[in-house]
Amino acid sequence: MSVPPLDPTTVGPARRWSILVVSFLAQAASAVTAHGPAFLIPALHDRRGLSLAEAGAVAAAPTIGVMVSLIAWGLFVDRHGERLTLLIGLAGTAGFAALAATSRSTPVLGACLFLAGAAAASTNVASGRVVVGWFPPHRRGLAMGIRQMAQPVGVGVAAVTIAVLAEQHGVSTALWVPAAAAALAVLLVAAVVLDPPRASPRQGQAANPYVGNRYLARIHSVSVLLVVPQFLAWTFALVWLTDARGWSAGAAGALVAVAQILGALGRIGVGQISDMVGSRMRPLRWVAVAAAVTMGLLGLTAHLDWSVAVALMVVATVVTVADNGLAFTAVAESAGPFWSGRALGVQNTAQFLAASLVPPLAGLGIAEIGYPAVFALGALFPIIAAPLVPRGDRRTI
């Protein structure tokens, strides 16, 4: 008896939403692995005697692993599908994180974390593609907005688990958190995730989407430009509140946490708006304009020392992350099922590179010209980005 091929009509809404939930959890496990070691820095410094620079290098290892492997995972998912990519990547993440947890050597620890991050990068591409593949165009914006919440949720989980365990029980105990999260994600992917249907390469969709068309390149450029105000707000909100506004670390941390939660919810809202208006590009342009206005006003009010600057920082944190799901969805829709893995790998790699430059360069700027001027300069990037947003949407799936 032959089994009919899977398609969006043979897999019901309950299964599609289950796949979305598991994709969310897989991406959250990846975020715990990539960003969680940052919370090990105090323990690495105090318990293992590393300098802050050495501890910072160890903490950065998984993020570097993610960045250098994204395009390779994109090629793999284009050729072998989302389910296998997630299974292999998450299994590798769990294994290398477990090796890191058992390591007593700093170089081995750093190497294991690098490899864990490289394996975890699989979810950045595959979990997004599986969502785009199983949801119809009029639901993709909302679905991808939900999936994009996984990163801040994963960072939050890491903050309340890894930091506490490292302080109370040491680095090794804390590193079992990403290992366990990835292992659980493997089991859930195996039980729930199915590869979405895609046409045979002979039916088209396999041509290089970058040849003869600047649509994807423009979206990549816009996303890189919008990363600058996003990481400017993410990186310096807490220190600005404590140093320039005189807040306590606890109060500032609580406000930053609230802003992150609102930002995660904002991704869902913008995704739903894109479904309602039938376009990713129009809301993307609106976000760029809103980011420019918000960062400009933040710089002005911070310079004038007005209290409304605090509220504007929260708004900036929400607005500047809203583009991520829109751009991610648009890239996958345009590149098609045989190129979207590589296109999403390029998208994320470019964003990671830009994001890694923001903290040191902005820190130098703040030391020279102050927070208000740097915040205001952050408005220039979305101003440049807005006219680069393509005028229309291009979809192949």
N, C-alpha and C positions, 0 to 999 in steps of 0.2 A: 504493500500500500504506500503510495507516494505521499509525501508531506508537502502541503501547499507552501509556497514561499511566503515569508513574513512581509507584511506591509502595514502601513498605519491603520488600515481598516481591519486587519486580522488580529492586531494587538489592541486591546481595549484601553480606555482612558485610565483605569486603575493601574494597569501594568505600566503605562507611560509615566504616570506620576510616581510610581514606585521606582522606576529607572531614574527619574529626576532626583528623588530623595537619596538614592544610593550614590548617584553622581555627586551630589552635594556633599555627602559624607566622605567620599573618596577625596574630593578636593580639600575638604577640611582637614583630613588626615595629612595630606601633602603640606598644607599650611602649617600644621603643628610641627612637622619635620623640618621644614625650611626656615621657619621663623622662631620656633621654640628655643633653639640653642642660644638665642640672644639673652634669654632669662637665666642662662647658666653662668654668665660672666661673673657675678659676685662670688659664686661658689668656686669657680675655677681660680679666681684670684685669691680667695681666702683659704680654701681647703687644699688646693693643689699647688699653690705658690706661683701661679702664672702672673706675669705683669698684665696690666690692663690691655696693653697692645697685643700680647700673646693670646689672652682670653678673647679679645675681639676678633682676632684672626680665626680662632677655632669656631667661634659663633658664626662667622661669615662663611665658613666652608660649605654648608649645605646650600646657601643661596647662590654661591658661585657654581656649585654642581648643577643646580636648576638652570642657570643661565646658559651654560656651555652645552647642555644636552637637549634643549627644547627643539631645535630644528631637526636633530636626528630622530627624536621621538615623533615629530610630525611626519617625517618620511616613513617611519615604521607604521604609524596608524593609517596612513594613506594606502599602504600595501597590504596590511594584515588585519585591519579593523580595530574597532574600539575595545571590544571585550578582551581580546588577547592582550592588547597593549596595557589595559588597566590591571589585568591579572599578573602579568610579568612585572610591570613597574611597581605595583604595590607589594608584591612578594619580595622584590629586591629591596624596597624601602624598609620593610619589616626586618629582613635579614641583616642589612647593613646597620640599621639602628640598634639591633640587638648586639651586633659585634661592637658597636661604639659603647654600649652599656657595660660590656665586659672588659673593655680596654683600660689599662692602667698607664699606657704610654701616650703622651700628648701628640706626637706625630701620627700614631696609629688612630687615635681618637679623631684627629682632624681629617685623616684620609677616609675613615669610615663615614663621618658626617658628610664629606664631599660626595661620596658614592651614594649615600642615602638620599641626598638632595638630587643627584643626577637621576636616580630611579624615580623619585617622587615627581619629577617634571613630567612624567608620562600622563599624569592626571590633568595637568594644565591644558593639554591638547585634547586628550581622549574624552574627558568628562564633558567638555564643552561641545565637542562634535556629536556625542551621543544624544545630547539634549536637542541640538538643532535638527538632528536626523529624525527624531521621533515626534517632534512637535510641529504642527502645521504653522505656516507663516503668521497667522493671526493670533497664535499663542506663544510664539518663540520669544518675544520680548519679555513677557512676564516670566516664562520658564527660565530664560537666561539670567534675568534679574535675581531670581531665587538662587540659582547656581552661583552667581557672583557674590552672594552673601557668605559663601563658604570661607573665603580668606579671612575677613575680620572675625568670624566665629572661631576659626581655627586658632587665630592669634589669641583670642580671648580665652579659649580652653587652655592653651599653653601657658598663659599668664597665671591662671589660677591653679594649675597643676605642677608644671615643671618648676616654676619659681619656688613654690612652697616645698616640694619634695627635695629640690636641690639644697635649700636652706636647712631643712630638718634631717635629711637622710643622705645627702651627697649627690654628686653628679651621676654616678652610675645608676642609682635608683630612679632619678628623674628621667633618664634617657629611655627607660622602659615605656614611658608614655607614648612617644611617637612609634615605637615598635609595636605596642599593643593596638594603637589606633590604626596603623597600616594593616596589621594582621586581621583585625575585625573587618576592615574595608574589603580585603581580599575575599573573605567569606561571603559578604553581602553581594559583591560584584558577581561571584560565581553563582549565587542563588537567583539573582534578579536581572542582571543586565543582559540585553540582547543587542547584537549589532543591528543598527537601523538599515533598512533596505537602500540599495543604490543600484542605479542602472549599470548595464554592461558598458565597459569603455568604448565599445564599438558604436554606442548610441550617442557619442559626444561626451561632454563633461570632462574629458581627460586632457584637453589642451591646456597649455600653460596660461593661466589667467593674467600673468604679468606682461605677456607679449602683446604689444600693440594697444595697451590700455593702461592708464595711470590711476584707475579707480582704487585699487588696493594700495598702491604706493601713497596716495593722498590720505587714505584712512590711517595707514601706519604713521605718516607724518603728523597728522592731527593728534593721534593718540600719544605720540612722544612729546609733543608740545604741551598737551594737557596733563602729562605726568608731573611736570615741573611744579605748578601750583598745588597739585595733590600732595606730593611729598614734602613740599615746603610747609604746608599746614600740618601734615601728619608728624613731621619730624620736630618742628619747633613750637607747636602749640603749648606743650607742657612747660618747656623751659621759658617761653615768653611769659606765661601766666605767673610763674614763680619769680623770675628775675625782674621783669619789667612791671608787672602788676602787683607783686607782693603777696600772691596767693601761697597758701601752704601746699606742700607736695600732695597731700591727701585730697584736698579740695580740687586742685588742678587735675590730678589723675582721674577723679570721679567725673569731672566735666569732659575730659577727653574721652573717657569710656562711653559716656552718653552720646557724644558727638559721633563716635564710631558706630554705635548702634543705629543712630538716626541715618548715618551714611549708608549702612547696609540696607535699611528699609527704603532709603531713597532710590537705590538701584532697582528695587522691585517696582516702585512707582513710575520711574522713567521708562522701564521696560514695558509696563502696562500702557503708558501713554503712546509708546511707539507702535504697539499693537492697535490701539484705537485709531491713530491717524494713518496707519498703514505705511509707515516710513521709519527707518532708523536714522536717516541723514538729517531730517528736519529737527527732531529732538536733539540730535548730537550738536547741531549748530546752536540751538537754544541754550544747551548746557555750556558751550564755549562762551557765548555772550554773557550768560549769568556768572560764569567763573571770572571773567574779566571785570565785570562790574563789582562783584563781591570783593575780589582781591584789591581792586583800586580803592574801594570804600574802607576796607580794613586798614590799608596803609595810611589813608587820610585820617581816620578816627584814632588810630594808634599814635600817629604823630601829634594829634591834638589832645591826646590822653583822655579821650571820652570813654565812659564806661560801656557805651554801645559797641565798642570794638570787641569786647568779649563775645557778645551775641553774634557779631559778624564773623568771628573766628569759627564758631560752631557752624554757621551757615556755609562758610567757605569749606569746612571739612566735609559737609554733606554734598555740596554742589560739585566740588572738584573730583569726587569719585563716581559721579553719576554716569559718566560717559563710558565706563569700562564695559558694561554689558552690551551697550548699543554697538560699539565698535567691534567687539568680539563676535556678536551675532552677524553683523554686516559682513565681516571678513569671511566667516564660514558660509554664509548664504551666497556670496559672490564667487568664492574660489571653487565651490562645488565639492562633491564627495571624493574626488581623486586628487585634489590639491589643497583642501582646507587644512589638513594636518600641517603641511609645510608652511602655509600662509599664517596659521595661528602661531606656529613656532617662531616665525619671523616677527610677528606682532609682539609676542611676549618678550622675545630676546631684546628687541629695540627698546621696549618699555623698561626692562630690567637695567639695561645699560644707562638709560637716561636717569632712572631713579637712583642708581648708585652714585651718580655725579652730583645730585642735588644737595645732600647733606654737607659734604666738605666745601663745595663752592658757596652755598648759601651761608655756611658758618663763617667763611672768610668775609663775605659781604656784610654780615651782621656786625662782625668785629670792626669793620671799617666805617660803615655808614648807618648802622643801627637797624632794628627790627622794622620800623615803619617803612623805610625806604626799600628794604628788600621785599616786604610784602607788596608794596606798590609795583616794584619791578616784576613781581610774579604775575601781574595782570597783563604784561606785554605778551606773554606766551599764548594765552587763549585769544588775545586780539589777533595775533598772527594766524592762529589755528582756524578761527571762524570762517574766513573766506576760502580756506583750503578744503573745507568740507564739501564733498561732491554734491551737486545740485539734485541729483536723482538717485534712486536706489537701483542696484543691479543685482538680480537674483538668478541663480541657476538651479536652486533647489527650493 
